[in-house]
Amino acid sequence: MNTSTTVLFDEPGPRARRRMRIATVLGALAAVALAVLAVRQFAANGQLDAARWQPYTTWPMWRYMLNGLGSTALAAVVSAALAMAFGLVLALGRLSHRSWARVPAAGYVEVVRTVPALLLVYVVLFALPRYGLDLPLFWKLVVPLSVSHAASFAEIFRAGILSVERGQSEAGLAVGLTPGRTMRLIVLPQAARRVLPSIVSQSVGLLKDTSLGFVVSYTELLYSAKVLANFNGLLIQTYIVVALVYLVVNMSLSKLARALEARQRAVPRRRTARA
């Protein structure tokens, strides 16, 4: 283990690893058993009949679903962009030597990280209109998601900045750069590369949280599935298809995060081999 890495827990010993493997196997067997039981129940109630799945082999049905997925992606991208921008400001605030910037930023992060995103959605949906601030439907989802995830992105950026060797900042100051230009030109680019896998992983969680658009009647994927199920009466089939779509998208993003992380690990090894 890298000695520069902060150890949050002791590395498990042989017995602990054996218990973890046994628990993993038992959990997998339980999941398979539940899946088999569910399939048997679906079959017994006719939910696996070909006629019930046939509508999902037609283009109009998938076009409607893809429109919902497009709305989900739009909300996720805009929310992620705003959350990352605000999160970077919060991270710089937490690292500031000035208490008027550090204390409010730290307080925001600590408080907002404990508040469920759904509660923030309810605040935007019900509380703000009473004070004359009735946002458009799209922003009723994007604003609370941005506010919620900005705190998590702030901690990601702060960890990335702190991971950059102090000598990098000292070198920038030594050649005459101001602290602000040193942060912007030297520290932040390195920090951004290091936390890129974590940013992608956090974006997966944000994408899943766009399903809260169901609450504000924003036509994202889950709300589109509700409308579709009410129209065709295929409740189970519709939500299974939607779950598979979420699974494919989120697994793709998670795989991208793992690939970026593996690539970052490979870079120091290649440099060491060349040296």
RAJOLIN-V49964 format. One record per helix or strand of 2 or more residues. SS is the DSSP state (@ for helix, = for strand). FROM is the first residue (numbers start at 1). TO is the last residue. Records with the same first field share a line. If there is no record, write none. Layout:
SS = FROM-TO ; FROM-TO
//
This chain:
@ = 14-44 ; 50-57 ; 59-94 ; 99-112 ; 117-130 ; 137-163 ; 166-174 ; 179-216 ; 221-232 ; 235-274
//
